[in-house]
Amino acid sequence: MNINEVAAASAYGSMAVQPGSGSELKALGERFAAVFDRADAAVEGFATKNIDAQSVVEALSQAELALQTAITVRDRVVAAYQEILRMPI
């Protein structure tokens, strides 16, 4: 595994929840949003010279990875749904 695959697996694992109540999904959404909030804060910190460039790059990379993971999961869910629709009754 390369470092991006390890980071993707880690990001996915930190966002994964078991099916259950809506509160679990809400918590997942909040964690997902927090990744982008950290990236935004890092960019603002860099603009005010409170954060170094390396931290900004890391925060933006984590945000990009979280978004790519979400898109991949969405695509697989849609593909699975389409496969179910194609099954004969």
C-alpha positions as CSV (number, residue, x, y, z in Angstrom):
1,M,0.0,0.0,0.0
2,N,1.2,3.5,-0.8
3,I,0.7,6.4,1.6
4,N,-2.4,7.6,-0.2
5,E,-4.1,4.2,0.1
6,V,-3.2,4.1,3.8
7,A,-4.6,7.6,4.3
8,A,-7.7,6.8,2.4
9,A,-8.3,3.7,4.5
10,S,-7.7,5.7,7.7
11,A,-10.1,8.4,6.6
12,Y,-12.8,5.9,5.6
13,G,-12.4,4.0,8.8
14,S,-12.8,7.2,10.9
15,M,-16.0,8.1,9.1
16,A,-17.5,4.6,9.0
17,V,-20.7,3.9,11.0
18,Q,-22.9,1.0,11.4
19,P,-26.5,1.3,10.3
20,G,-28.7,2.6,13.0
21,S,-30.3,5.7,14.3
22,G,-30.3,9.1,12.5
23,S,-28.1,10.5,15.3
24,E,-25.2,8.3,14.0
25,L,-25.6,9.6,10.5
26,K,-25.7,13.1,11.9
27,A,-22.5,12.5,13.7
28,L,-20.9,11.2,10.5
29,G,-22.0,14.3,8.7
30,E,-20.5,16.4,11.4
31,R,-17.2,14.6,11.2
32,F,-17.2,14.9,7.4
33,A,-17.8,18.7,7.7
34,A,-15.1,19.0,10.4
35,V,-12.5,17.9,7.8
36,F,-13.4,20.8,5.6
37,D,-13.7,23.2,8.5
38,R,-10.1,22.3,9.5
39,A,-8.9,22.8,5.9
40,D,-10.7,26.2,5.8
41,A,-9.1,27.2,9.1
42,A,-5.7,26.2,7.9
43,V,-6.0,28.3,4.8
44,E,-7.1,31.3,6.9
45,G,-4.2,30.7,9.3
46,F,-1.8,30.6,6.4
47,A,-3.2,33.9,5.1
48,T,-2.6,35.5,8.5
49,K,0.8,33.8,8.7
50,N,-0.1,31.8,11.8
51,I,0.2,28.3,10.1
52,D,3.0,27.0,8.0
53,A,2.5,25.8,4.4
54,Q,3.0,22.1,5.2
55,S,0.0,22.2,7.6
56,V,-2.1,23.8,4.9
57,V,-1.1,21.2,2.4
58,E,-1.9,18.4,4.9
59,A,-5.3,19.8,5.8
60,L,-6.2,20.3,2.1
61,S,-5.0,16.8,1.3
62,Q,-7.2,15.3,4.0
63,A,-10.2,17.3,2.8
64,E,-9.6,16.1,-0.8
65,L,-9.2,12.5,0.4
66,A,-12.5,12.7,2.4
67,L,-14.3,14.0,-0.6
68,Q,-12.9,11.4,-2.9
69,T,-13.9,8.7,-0.4
70,A,-17.4,10.0,-0.2
71,I,-17.7,10.2,-4.0
72,T,-16.4,6.6,-4.3
73,V,-18.9,5.3,-1.7
74,R,-21.7,7.2,-3.5
75,D,-20.8,5.7,-6.8
76,R,-20.7,2.2,-5.4
77,V,-24.1,2.6,-3.7
78,V,-25.6,3.8,-6.9
79,A,-24.0,0.9,-8.8
80,A,-25.4,-1.6,-6.3
81,Y,-28.8,0.0,-6.5
82,Q,-28.8,-0.2,-10.3
83,E,-27.7,-3.8,-10.1
84,I,-30.7,-4.6,-7.7
85,L,-33.0,-2.9,-10.2
86,R,-31.7,-5.2,-13.0
87,M,-32.5,-8.4,-11.0
88,P,-35.4,-10.4,-12.3
89,I,-38.3,-10.8,-9.9
